[in-house]
Amino acid sequence: MRQVVEELKNILNEELAIYRRILELGKSKGKLLVEKFSSELQNIVSLEEQLVQQLVDLEPRRKDCVGILTGDPEAKLDSVTDQVAESDGKSDLWIISDNLLSVIEEIKKVNDTNQRLVEQALELTQYSIKLITRAPKPVTYGPGGKSSSQLPQSRSLINRKA
């Protein structure tokens, strides 16, 4: 039993380190979203994808350990800590699971903030495009008293269909 608990603790610590790295990347991504879009942002997204893949790779091992300890590989960490004796590392598991939950909650907050930043950037971009592509307003009289129908049509900087 102790050996399985130790393996689970190692897996959870590894997951915790990955989640903390994802959190750091999310914060960096938010900073870049505020300052500018850049290739750095793409690099961060690529790193996040790699870290998430590492979590996916750890998942079967974690489920195996949880299944051995609780009989249910889908059991929550609270159930696992309830099944483990103190001598087998119950407090260690509780601390790791508490840290995991805290980091995951912070990741959710950072991702929500980043989502709002992306939405604001898109709204600003759409507004800018509308300003650039809108049709010019007709002029009643032009220079020399010519009416607007006699003036050449001005063209928009960008094709509105684009």
Rosetta constraint file for C-alpha pairs under 8 A:
AtomPair CA 1 CA 5 HARMONIC 6.33 0.50
AtomPair CA 1 CA 69 HARMONIC 7.46 0.50
AtomPair CA 1 CA 88 HARMONIC 7.34 0.50
AtomPair CA 2 CA 6 HARMONIC 6.14 0.50
AtomPair CA 2 CA 88 HARMONIC 5.03 0.50
AtomPair CA 2 CA 89 HARMONIC 7.64 0.50
AtomPair CA 3 CA 7 HARMONIC 6.26 0.50
AtomPair CA 4 CA 8 HARMONIC 6.09 0.50
AtomPair CA 4 CA 65 HARMONIC 6.02 0.50
AtomPair CA 4 CA 68 HARMONIC 7.67 0.50
AtomPair CA 4 CA 69 HARMONIC 7.57 0.50
AtomPair CA 5 CA 9 HARMONIC 6.07 0.50
AtomPair CA 5 CA 65 HARMONIC 7.43 0.50
AtomPair CA 5 CA 69 HARMONIC 7.88 0.50
AtomPair CA 5 CA 84 HARMONIC 7.83 0.50
AtomPair CA 5 CA 88 HARMONIC 6.67 0.50
AtomPair CA 5 CA 89 HARMONIC 6.92 0.50
AtomPair CA 6 CA 10 HARMONIC 6.21 0.50
AtomPair CA 6 CA 89 HARMONIC 7.68 0.50
AtomPair CA 7 CA 11 HARMONIC 6.20 0.50
AtomPair CA 7 CA 65 HARMONIC 7.38 0.50
AtomPair CA 8 CA 12 HARMONIC 6.01 0.50
AtomPair CA 8 CA 62 HARMONIC 6.23 0.50
AtomPair CA 8 CA 65 HARMONIC 5.87 0.50
AtomPair CA 8 CA 66 HARMONIC 7.53 0.50
AtomPair CA 9 CA 13 HARMONIC 5.97 0.50
AtomPair CA 9 CA 92 HARMONIC 7.49 0.50
AtomPair CA 9 CA 93 HARMONIC 6.18 0.50
AtomPair CA 9 CA 96 HARMONIC 7.46 0.50
AtomPair CA 10 CA 14 HARMONIC 6.13 0.50
AtomPair CA 11 CA 15 HARMONIC 6.14 0.50
AtomPair CA 11 CA 58 HARMONIC 7.01 0.50
AtomPair CA 11 CA 61 HARMONIC 7.65 0.50
AtomPair CA 11 CA 62 HARMONIC 6.41 0.50
AtomPair CA 12 CA 16 HARMONIC 5.96 0.50
AtomPair CA 12 CA 62 HARMONIC 7.62 0.50
AtomPair CA 12 CA 96 HARMONIC 6.74 0.50
AtomPair CA 12 CA 97 HARMONIC 7.49 0.50
AtomPair CA 12 CA 100 HARMONIC 7.94 0.50
AtomPair CA 13 CA 17 HARMONIC 6.20 0.50
AtomPair CA 13 CA 96 HARMONIC 6.68 0.50
AtomPair CA 14 CA 18 HARMONIC 6.34 0.50
AtomPair CA 15 CA 19 HARMONIC 6.10 0.50
AtomPair CA 15 CA 55 HARMONIC 6.37 0.50
AtomPair CA 15 CA 58 HARMONIC 7.57 0.50
AtomPair CA 15 CA 100 HARMONIC 7.89 0.50
AtomPair CA 16 CA 20 HARMONIC 6.09 0.50
AtomPair CA 16 CA 96 HARMONIC 7.60 0.50
AtomPair CA 16 CA 99 HARMONIC 7.30 0.50
AtomPair CA 16 CA 100 HARMONIC 5.53 0.50
AtomPair CA 16 CA 103 HARMONIC 7.68 0.50
AtomPair CA 17 CA 21 HARMONIC 6.27 0.50
AtomPair CA 18 CA 22 HARMONIC 6.21 0.50
AtomPair CA 18 CA 51 HARMONIC 6.25 0.50
AtomPair CA 18 CA 54 HARMONIC 7.87 0.50
AtomPair CA 18 CA 55 HARMONIC 7.38 0.50
AtomPair CA 19 CA 23 HARMONIC 6.13 0.50
AtomPair CA 19 CA 100 HARMONIC 7.58 0.50
AtomPair CA 19 CA 103 HARMONIC 6.59 0.50
AtomPair CA 19 CA 104 HARMONIC 6.83 0.50
AtomPair CA 19 CA 107 HARMONIC 7.94 0.50
AtomPair CA 20 CA 24 HARMONIC 6.29 0.50
AtomPair CA 20 CA 103 HARMONIC 6.37 0.50
AtomPair CA 21 CA 25 HARMONIC 6.21 0.50
AtomPair CA 21 CA 51 HARMONIC 7.99 0.50
AtomPair CA 22 CA 26 HARMONIC 6.06 0.50
AtomPair CA 22 CA 48 HARMONIC 6.00 0.50
AtomPair CA 22 CA 51 HARMONIC 7.02 0.50
AtomPair CA 22 CA 107 HARMONIC 7.43 0.50
AtomPair CA 23 CA 27 HARMONIC 6.28 0.50
AtomPair CA 23 CA 103 HARMONIC 7.26 0.50
AtomPair CA 23 CA 106 HARMONIC 7.26 0.50
AtomPair CA 23 CA 107 HARMONIC 5.23 0.50
AtomPair CA 23 CA 110 HARMONIC 7.49 0.50
AtomPair CA 24 CA 28 HARMONIC 6.25 0.50
AtomPair CA 25 CA 29 HARMONIC 5.96 0.50
AtomPair CA 25 CA 44 HARMONIC 6.11 0.50
AtomPair CA 25 CA 47 HARMONIC 7.98 0.50
AtomPair CA 25 CA 48 HARMONIC 7.06 0.50
AtomPair CA 26 CA 30 HARMONIC 6.19 0.50
AtomPair CA 26 CA 107 HARMONIC 7.15 0.50
AtomPair CA 26 CA 110 HARMONIC 6.21 0.50
AtomPair CA 26 CA 111 HARMONIC 6.60 0.50
AtomPair CA 26 CA 114 HARMONIC 7.71 0.50
AtomPair CA 27 CA 31 HARMONIC 6.37 0.50
AtomPair CA 27 CA 110 HARMONIC 6.43 0.50
AtomPair CA 28 CA 32 HARMONIC 6.31 0.50
AtomPair CA 28 CA 44 HARMONIC 7.84 0.50
AtomPair CA 29 CA 33 HARMONIC 6.10 0.50
AtomPair CA 29 CA 41 HARMONIC 5.99 0.50
AtomPair CA 29 CA 44 HARMONIC 6.71 0.50
AtomPair CA 29 CA 114 HARMONIC 7.40 0.50
AtomPair CA 30 CA 34 HARMONIC 6.30 0.50
AtomPair CA 30 CA 110 HARMONIC 7.59 0.50
AtomPair CA 30 CA 113 HARMONIC 7.43 0.50
AtomPair CA 30 CA 114 HARMONIC 5.26 0.50
AtomPair CA 30 CA 117 HARMONIC 7.52 0.50
AtomPair CA 31 CA 35 HARMONIC 6.21 0.50
AtomPair CA 32 CA 36 HARMONIC 5.37 0.50
AtomPair CA 32 CA 37 HARMONIC 6.15 0.50
AtomPair CA 32 CA 38 HARMONIC 7.43 0.50
AtomPair CA 32 CA 40 HARMONIC 7.81 0.50
AtomPair CA 32 CA 41 HARMONIC 6.48 0.50
AtomPair CA 33 CA 37 HARMONIC 5.87 0.50
AtomPair CA 33 CA 41 HARMONIC 7.85 0.50
AtomPair CA 33 CA 114 HARMONIC 7.31 0.50
AtomPair CA 33 CA 117 HARMONIC 6.50 0.50
AtomPair CA 33 CA 118 HARMONIC 6.97 0.50
AtomPair CA 34 CA 117 HARMONIC 7.02 0.50
AtomPair CA 37 CA 41 HARMONIC 6.45 0.50
AtomPair CA 38 CA 42 HARMONIC 7.07 0.50
AtomPair CA 39 CA 43 HARMONIC 6.30 0.50
AtomPair CA 40 CA 44 HARMONIC 6.26 0.50
AtomPair CA 41 CA 45 HARMONIC 6.32 0.50
AtomPair CA 42 CA 46 HARMONIC 6.16 0.50
AtomPair CA 43 CA 47 HARMONIC 6.23 0.50
AtomPair CA 44 CA 48 HARMONIC 6.13 0.50
AtomPair CA 45 CA 49 HARMONIC 6.27 0.50
AtomPair CA 46 CA 50 HARMONIC 6.43 0.50
AtomPair CA 47 CA 51 HARMONIC 6.24 0.50
AtomPair CA 48 CA 52 HARMONIC 6.11 0.50
AtomPair CA 49 CA 53 HARMONIC 6.22 0.50
AtomPair CA 50 CA 54 HARMONIC 6.40 0.50
AtomPair CA 51 CA 55 HARMONIC 6.43 0.50
AtomPair CA 52 CA 56 HARMONIC 6.27 0.50
AtomPair CA 53 CA 57 HARMONIC 6.17 0.50
AtomPair CA 54 CA 58 HARMONIC 6.29 0.50
AtomPair CA 55 CA 59 HARMONIC 6.19 0.50
AtomPair CA 56 CA 60 HARMONIC 7.82 0.50
AtomPair CA 57 CA 61 HARMONIC 7.96 0.50
AtomPair CA 58 CA 62 HARMONIC 6.28 0.50
AtomPair CA 59 CA 63 HARMONIC 6.12 0.50
AtomPair CA 60 CA 64 HARMONIC 6.12 0.50
AtomPair CA 61 CA 65 HARMONIC 6.43 0.50
AtomPair CA 62 CA 66 HARMONIC 6.15 0.50
AtomPair CA 63 CA 67 HARMONIC 5.85 0.50
AtomPair CA 63 CA 73 HARMONIC 4.66 0.50
AtomPair CA 63 CA 74 HARMONIC 6.67 0.50
AtomPair CA 64 CA 68 HARMONIC 6.23 0.50
AtomPair CA 64 CA 73 HARMONIC 6.17 0.50
AtomPair CA 65 CA 69 HARMONIC 6.25 0.50
AtomPair CA 65 CA 73 HARMONIC 7.52 0.50
AtomPair CA 66 CA 70 HARMONIC 5.91 0.50
AtomPair CA 66 CA 71 HARMONIC 7.39 0.50
AtomPair CA 66 CA 72 HARMONIC 6.74 0.50
AtomPair CA 66 CA 73 HARMONIC 5.12 0.50
AtomPair CA 66 CA 74 HARMONIC 7.47 0.50
AtomPair CA 66 CA 75 HARMONIC 6.80 0.50
AtomPair CA 66 CA 80 HARMONIC 6.58 0.50
AtomPair CA 67 CA 71 HARMONIC 4.62 0.50
AtomPair CA 67 CA 72 HARMONIC 4.56 0.50
AtomPair CA 67 CA 73 HARMONIC 3.79 0.50
AtomPair CA 67 CA 74 HARMONIC 7.35 0.50
AtomPair CA 67 CA 75 HARMONIC 7.60 0.50
AtomPair CA 68 CA 72 HARMONIC 7.63 0.50
AtomPair CA 68 CA 73 HARMONIC 7.58 0.50
AtomPair CA 69 CA 80 HARMONIC 6.57 0.50
AtomPair CA 69 CA 83 HARMONIC 6.83 0.50
AtomPair CA 69 CA 84 HARMONIC 7.46 0.50
AtomPair CA 70 CA 75 HARMONIC 7.12 0.50
AtomPair CA 70 CA 79 HARMONIC 7.27 0.50
AtomPair CA 70 CA 80 HARMONIC 6.12 0.50
AtomPair CA 70 CA 83 HARMONIC 6.52 0.50
AtomPair CA 75 CA 79 HARMONIC 6.22 0.50
AtomPair CA 75 CA 80 HARMONIC 7.07 0.50
AtomPair CA 76 CA 80 HARMONIC 6.65 0.50
AtomPair CA 77 CA 81 HARMONIC 6.23 0.50
AtomPair CA 77 CA 97 HARMONIC 6.55 0.50
AtomPair CA 78 CA 82 HARMONIC 6.27 0.50
AtomPair CA 78 CA 94 HARMONIC 7.73 0.50
AtomPair CA 79 CA 83 HARMONIC 6.39 0.50
AtomPair CA 80 CA 84 HARMONIC 6.39 0.50
AtomPair CA 81 CA 85 HARMONIC 7.97 0.50
AtomPair CA 81 CA 90 HARMONIC 5.62 0.50
AtomPair CA 81 CA 91 HARMONIC 7.97 0.50
AtomPair CA 81 CA 93 HARMONIC 6.37 0.50
AtomPair CA 81 CA 94 HARMONIC 6.29 0.50
AtomPair CA 82 CA 90 HARMONIC 7.90 0.50
AtomPair CA 84 CA 88 HARMONIC 6.37 0.50
AtomPair CA 84 CA 89 HARMONIC 7.23 0.50
AtomPair CA 84 CA 90 HARMONIC 5.51 0.50
AtomPair CA 85 CA 89 HARMONIC 6.87 0.50
AtomPair CA 85 CA 90 HARMONIC 5.78 0.50
AtomPair CA 86 CA 90 HARMONIC 4.58 0.50
AtomPair CA 86 CA 91 HARMONIC 6.53 0.50
AtomPair CA 89 CA 93 HARMONIC 6.32 0.50
AtomPair CA 90 CA 94 HARMONIC 6.20 0.50
AtomPair CA 91 CA 95 HARMONIC 6.16 0.50
AtomPair CA 92 CA 96 HARMONIC 6.21 0.50
AtomPair CA 93 CA 97 HARMONIC 6.02 0.50
AtomPair CA 94 CA 98 HARMONIC 6.03 0.50
AtomPair CA 95 CA 99 HARMONIC 6.15 0.50
AtomPair CA 96 CA 100 HARMONIC 6.11 0.50
AtomPair CA 97 CA 101 HARMONIC 6.16 0.50
AtomPair CA 98 CA 102 HARMONIC 6.23 0.50
AtomPair CA 99 CA 103 HARMONIC 6.15 0.50
AtomPair CA 100 CA 104 HARMONIC 6.04 0.50
AtomPair CA 101 CA 105 HARMONIC 6.08 0.50
AtomPair CA 102 CA 106 HARMONIC 6.25 0.50
AtomPair CA 103 CA 107 HARMONIC 6.13 0.50
AtomPair CA 104 CA 108 HARMONIC 6.30 0.50
AtomPair CA 105 CA 109 HARMONIC 6.47 0.50
AtomPair CA 106 CA 110 HARMONIC 6.20 0.50
AtomPair CA 107 CA 111 HARMONIC 5.99 0.50
AtomPair CA 108 CA 112 HARMONIC 6.11 0.50
AtomPair CA 109 CA 113 HARMONIC 6.28 0.50
AtomPair CA 110 CA 114 HARMONIC 6.14 0.50
AtomPair CA 111 CA 115 HARMONIC 6.00 0.50
AtomPair CA 112 CA 116 HARMONIC 6.36 0.50
AtomPair CA 113 CA 117 HARMONIC 6.31 0.50
AtomPair CA 114 CA 118 HARMONIC 6.19 0.50
AtomPair CA 115 CA 119 HARMONIC 6.23 0.50
AtomPair CA 116 CA 120 HARMONIC 6.14 0.50
AtomPair CA 117 CA 121 HARMONIC 6.13 0.50
AtomPair CA 118 CA 122 HARMONIC 6.18 0.50
AtomPair CA 119 CA 123 HARMONIC 6.17 0.50
AtomPair CA 120 CA 124 HARMONIC 6.15 0.50
AtomPair CA 121 CA 125 HARMONIC 6.13 0.50
AtomPair CA 122 CA 126 HARMONIC 6.07 0.50
AtomPair CA 123 CA 127 HARMONIC 6.08 0.50
AtomPair CA 124 CA 128 HARMONIC 6.11 0.50
AtomPair CA 125 CA 129 HARMONIC 6.17 0.50
AtomPair CA 126 CA 130 HARMONIC 6.18 0.50
AtomPair CA 127 CA 131 HARMONIC 6.28 0.50
AtomPair CA 128 CA 132 HARMONIC 6.27 0.50
AtomPair CA 129 CA 133 HARMONIC 5.98 0.50
AtomPair CA 130 CA 134 HARMONIC 5.68 0.50
AtomPair CA 132 CA 156 HARMONIC 7.23 0.50
AtomPair CA 132 CA 157 HARMONIC 6.57 0.50
AtomPair CA 132 CA 158 HARMONIC 6.83 0.50
AtomPair CA 133 CA 156 HARMONIC 5.78 0.50
AtomPair CA 133 CA 157 HARMONIC 6.59 0.50
AtomPair CA 133 CA 158 HARMONIC 5.56 0.50
AtomPair CA 133 CA 159 HARMONIC 6.73 0.50
AtomPair CA 133 CA 160 HARMONIC 5.35 0.50
AtomPair CA 134 CA 156 HARMONIC 7.14 0.50
AtomPair CA 134 CA 160 HARMONIC 7.31 0.50
AtomPair CA 135 CA 155 HARMONIC 7.93 0.50
AtomPair CA 135 CA 156 HARMONIC 6.57 0.50
AtomPair CA 136 CA 154 HARMONIC 7.26 0.50
AtomPair CA 136 CA 156 HARMONIC 7.59 0.50
AtomPair CA 138 CA 148 HARMONIC 6.47 0.50
AtomPair CA 139 CA 147 HARMONIC 7.54 0.50
AtomPair CA 139 CA 148 HARMONIC 5.29 0.50
AtomPair CA 140 CA 147 HARMONIC 5.86 0.50
AtomPair CA 140 CA 148 HARMONIC 5.49 0.50
AtomPair CA 141 CA 145 HARMONIC 5.68 0.50
AtomPair CA 141 CA 146 HARMONIC 5.67 0.50
AtomPair CA 141 CA 147 HARMONIC 4.53 0.50
AtomPair CA 141 CA 148 HARMONIC 5.73 0.50
AtomPair CA 142 CA 146 HARMONIC 5.11 0.50
AtomPair CA 142 CA 147 HARMONIC 5.82 0.50
AtomPair CA 142 CA 148 HARMONIC 6.20 0.50
AtomPair CA 142 CA 151 HARMONIC 7.14 0.50
AtomPair CA 146 CA 150 HARMONIC 6.19 0.50
AtomPair CA 146 CA 151 HARMONIC 7.03 0.50
AtomPair CA 147 CA 151 HARMONIC 6.80 0.50
AtomPair CA 156 CA 160 HARMONIC 7.79 0.50
AtomPair CA 158 CA 162 HARMONIC 7.58 0.50
